[in-house]
Amino acid sequence: MGLMLLSDGSDVERTGSSPRPSAGWVHVGRQPIYDTSLDVMGHELLFRAEESSQEAGPGMGDAATTTVILNTFTAFGLDQLVGDRLAFVNVTRPFILGTMPMPFSPSVVVLEVVENVAIDAEVHAGVLQLAADGFAFALDDFLWDQHDRVPLLPYASYVKVDISQVAPDELGPTVARLGAYDALLVAERVETAEDLRMCQDLGFDLFQGYYLLRPETLSAVTLNPEHLACIKLLQKLADPAMTVEGIELLVQRDAALTYRVLHAANAAATGLRRRLTSVRDALVMLGTQRLRAWVILLVAADAGGGSPEQLTAAVVRARTCEILAPTLRLSADVAFTAGLLSRLDVVLGVPLPDVLGSLSLSDELGDALLRSSGPLGDLLTAVRSYEAGSTSPAIPSTPDLTDAYLAAVAWATRALADLQDPQPVH
């Protein structure tokens, strides 16, 4: 969820020597592994700190591994990181023992047992269980003097040898001894053309190192847990198939949200002789579209901590669009919703395409919000221009826009005042 699109259409941002600020971003390192034809057969996914592209420091093994796995699935998606190639992912003791969940499918990953994992009876049993579940293993940075790791060789699909840790005259015997096992041999730290040629001649199957390609850091916008919960609710609310009953049940699951929705609806439903006393009342009086818009705003505000000024600006824009909708022969409800949604980026603090990309918007709303196209897009452009102190040809009558905006300010002030300091519901 929430990936920024580059101008070339790729799904992740590649950071170079000057990484982006880390607020709202997560990072994963990626380094390809090549076969004998120098085609990419997989990528190793690596920890990268939030503040920079630095590798994991001492004692960060479990945390770094967890971060890579979480970022892979919650911010990027495995297919966006490796495509149809294999992903090589470091796993530490908690993942091997099953105390941390393994969210991968066995068909898409190779689990790398890193060199600092002590292979005791529990780890040995954990490896056997994961192998029985269909997972492929790689022994990382393998050395023959690590006697506790030798018993795992029969279960390894890959054995990675850091050629910088083995004397040149020992590499040949190492490859020969490992040839007795049914595992592909990966030469790590291939730094030069000479390294590559030597490893090819010795019989390594796969190759990884700076000579072939340095690790690149991929970055993506992420949402904190409150944002994620918000987006899940927004997805449901924006689903055209969501029924009145469905919205009612969704709102009623959260007592605080129910309370705020009732008072928001009371404030919005001016001219009623009685106060609304249930979510169903609000739906009947305001209509599904309008109530959905109010709920979206409330949930987004809760997640993003939007200031009163930001909320007011969102409601003013929505009400202005609603008042002006007949000018362009648009639905007032749709215009109101468009106005609210168009300021979700400010309320949530996340770029608008990243918020709206996961919502099931109508073509009319999507075109207006993301591309400023169509009559609804013209209306939004006009209101935005007025807010910025300029004019737009979309609404030729400036006095109408001024009157609509001033009326919206008065209406929003009353509505939000009642929302923030509600009267008892009778």
N, C-alpha and C positions, 0 to 999 in steps of 0.2 A: 504494500500500500504506500502511496505518497512518494513516488519517484519523480525526480525532476527530469524533464526531457531536454536533451541537448539539441543543438541546431541540426546535427546529423541524424537525429531520430533515435539515438541510442537511449537506453532506459536508465542508465546510471551515469553519474558524473565522475570523471577521472581526474583526480587531483594530482598536481605536479609538485613542484618545490614550494609553492605557496598555497597550502591547503586553506579551504574556506573556514570561517569561524565555525566552531563546533555546535553552537546552540541550534537545536532542531535538526542536527545531522548525525548520522551514524556512518561508520566506515568499516570496510572489510578489505583486506589485502587479497590479491589473487595472483598466483604465479603458475604459468602453464607447465605441463609435463608433456614431452615430445616422444614419439616413437622413432624407430630407426629410419623412417622416411622423413623425419622432422615434421610430421603432422601432429597437431595437438590432439592428445587422447584424453586429457583431463586437466583439471586445475586444482591446485592446492589452495584452500581458503585459509587466510592468516588473520590473526588479531591485529587490529590497528586502534590506537588510543583515540578517544573522542577529541582530544585537543590537537592531535597531530597524526602523522603517519608512522609514529614510532612503534616498534615491536613490543611485545609483552616483556615486562621486567621480571626480575627474580621473584618467585613466590606467587606469580599471577596466573599459573597454569590453569587451575580450575575456573577462575573468573574469566580468563581470556577465552578459554574454550566455550564457556557458556555464552559469552558476548558474541562470539562468531556465530554460534548456532542461532541465538535469538535474532541477531541482525539479519542473518540469511533468510529466516522465515518471516519475520515481522516487517522488515523494511524493504528487502530486495525481492525475495522469491528465488528459489534455487535455479529455476530455468533462466532467469535474467542474469545470473552470475556465471553459469557454466553452459547454458544451452543444452545440447544433447550429449555433452561430454560428461565424464565422471567428475564428481567432487571429492577431493581428498580432504578429510576433516580430522584434525587432531582430537583425540578423545583422552580424557584423563580418568583416573580411578572411579569417581562417582558415576560416570557414564558407563564404564565397563561393568560395574557392579549392579547397575540398574537403579541406584538411588537418585540419579538424575534421568529424566525421560529421554529416550532416543527418538526424536521426531522424524527421522529419515526413513525413506523406503529403502530396503536393501538393494534395490536395483539401480539406485542413482548415486550411491556414495561408497567410498572406501574409507574405513575407519583406521586412522593412523595411531598406533600405540606409541606415544612419545617416549623418548629415551629416559625421562626421569620418573616414569611409573615403575615402582617396584613390583616385580612379578612374583607375588606370593600365591598361596593356594586359592584365595578368594578371587584374585584377578585372573588366574588361570581358568578357574571355573566360569567366570564371567565371559571370558573370550570364547570358551567352548560353547556357552549358551548362545551368544550372539552369532557365532559361526553356524550353529544349528538353526538359528532363525533366518539364515541366508545372507548375513553380512559378510563382505569381503574385508580382509584386514591387510594393513601394511605395517611392518616393523620399521620404525623411523630411526635413522642414524645407527644402524646395526653395527656392532663390533663383536668379534668372537670372544673377547674377554668378558663380555656381559653374560655370564653363565646362566643367569636366571631367565634370559630371553631365548636361549637356544631351544627349550622345550616348546616354544610357540611356533617354531619354524614350520612344522607340519601343517599348521592351520593358516599360515600367511599366504595371501595371494600375491603380495608384493613385498620385497625387501629393499629398503632404501639405504644406500651406502654413501656417506659423506666422504668423497674422495680426498678431501683436505685432511681428514683424520686418519688416513691409512697411508703408510709409506708406499711410494710408487712400486717398489719391488714386492710389496705384499698384496697389491691389488689383484694381480693375476691369480695367486693362490686363493684369495678370498672369493673371487668369482667362481673358481673351480669347485671349491667346497660348497658354495651355495647352490651350484648346479645340481647337487644331489636332491634338492627339494623342488617341489612343483610350484615355484614362485617366479614372477617376473622381477628382474633386478633393475632398480632405478639408481642411476648415478646422480647424486646431488652435488652441488657446488661445482658445476661445470662452468669455469670462469673464462676459459680461452679456447681458441680453435684447436690448440694442441690437446687440451683436456678432452674435448669432444672426440677428436680422432683416436686418442688413446682408449677411451671408454668404448667406442665402437669396436675397435680392434680386439678388446678384451672380452667382448660378448655381452655387455650390458644391453638390456632390452629397451629401457626408457631413460630419458635424460632431462635434467632440470638444473638451471643455473643462470647466472647473470649473463653469460655469453649468449645464451639463447634468448632470454628476456628477463629483465628485472621484474620483481613484483610491482604491480600497479595497485594504487589505492582507489577503490570505488566508494563513492559517497552517495547517500540518499537522504532525503527528508524523512524524518520519522515523527511519530506522534507519541506523546507520553500516555500512560495508561488511561488518564481521564479523557484525553482526546480520542483514544481508540474506542472507549465505551461510547463516547458521543457519536463517533462516526457510525458505529453499529446501529445505534438508535436512529440516526439520520437516514441510514440506508433503508430501514424498515418504514420510516415515515414517508420517505420519498418514493416508495414502491407504488406504482399506479394500481397494483392489484390489492393493496391494503384496503380492507373494508372498514366501514364505520365501526363495526363491532371490534375489529382488530385494533384500531387506533384507541378505542376506549379501553380495552384490556391492557394495551401497552402502557398507556398513561397511568392507569389505576394500579399498576404493579409498584409504582414509586409514590409513596404518600406525599413526599415533599413536592414532587412534580405535579401531582394532582392538585394540591393546594394552590400552587402558583398558577397552574393553567386556569383554574376556576376564576381567580382574581384577574388574570390577564384577560380572560374572556369577558368578565364583568366590565372591565374598563373599556374594552373594545366595542362591546355591544351597547352603544349609547342609545338612549330612547326607550329602553325596555322598562316596563312597569314593575317587573319583579327581578330579583337577583337570581342568577343561575346557581343551581344547587348540585349539579352533577355534571360529569363529563359528557353524558348523553345530552343534557340540556345545552351545553356549549356547542356540541356538534350540530344539534337541530337549529339553534339560533344563528350560528356563525357559518356553518357549512364546513365540510371536511377540509377544503383547501385552506381556508383562513385559519382554522384551528391548527392544522399541520404546520403552517408557517409560524404561528406563535410558539408552538412546542419546539420547533427547530431552533428558534431564537433563544428560548429559555435554556435548552440543553447546551447549545453552543456557548452561551454566556457562562453557564456553570463550569464547563470544561475549560474555557479559555480565560476565565477571570476577567471578562471584559469590563471596562470601566463604565460608570453611568453615562459618560459622554459618548462612548462608543455605541452603547445600546440605544441611546437617544437618537444618534445619527442614523442607525440602522432603521429604527421605526419611522423616523421622519422621511427617509428616502422611500420606504415601503408605502407610507400613506400618500406621499406626493405622487408616486407612480399610480397608485389606485385612483386618486382624484383625476389625474390626467388621462387615464386609460380610455375613456370614451372619445377623446380627441383623435385617437388612432384606431378606434373601433376594436379595442382590446378588452378582454375579460378583466374586470376589476380585481377579482381574486388572484388571477395569474399575475397581474402586474404587481399586486401587493407582495406576493411570494417572491417574485423576481427581485424586488427591492430589498427584501430581507436577506435573501441568499447572496446578493451581490456584495454584502459587507461581512460575510462570514470569515473572510480572510483576516479582516481587522480584528474581529471579535475573538477568533481562535488563535491568531498569530501564526497562521500557516497559509502559504500561497493558495489562492482560490482554486486553481486547477487540481491541486492535491486534495482539497476538500471535496470538490464536486465530482472528481473523476470516479469515485466509488459509488456515487448516487445514481439511481435510475431516474434520470430527468427526462422529461419530454423533449422532443426535438426543438420545440419552440423555446423552452427555457434554456436548454443547453446551448443553442445557437446564440441566444441573447447574452447569456452570462459569460460564456467562454470566447465568443467571437464577435460580440456586439453587432450581430446581424439580425435582419428581420425587423418588423415593426416594433416588437418588444425591445430589441436591441437599440433601436433608435430612441425609444422612450428612456431607457436607462442612460444612454449617452447624453440625452438632453438634460436629465436631472443631475447627472454627474457634472456636466459642464456648468450648470447653474450653481451647484455647490462650490465649484472651483472659481466662480466669479467670471465665467465666460459664457458665451451663448452657443446654441446649437441650432442648425436648420431643421432638426427633427421636429421641434415644436416652434412653429413660426411666431406664435403669439406670446411674447415675453410677459405681458401683464398676466395672462392666464397662468403661466408658470410661477410667477411671483406670488400671485394669490394662492395658488395651490400649495406652494411651499410654506407660506405663512400659516395657512390653515392646518397644514400637517404638523408644524411645530407646536401649535396650540393643542392639537389633538394628542400628539405623542407625549407632551408634558403631562396632560391629565392622565393618560393611560398608564404611563410609567410611575407616576406618583402613587396611583392606586395600587399598582403592582408591588411597589416597594414598601408601602405602608397601608396594607389592605384593611378594609372595614370588615367586621365580622360577617360571615355568610349566614343568612337567615333561611 
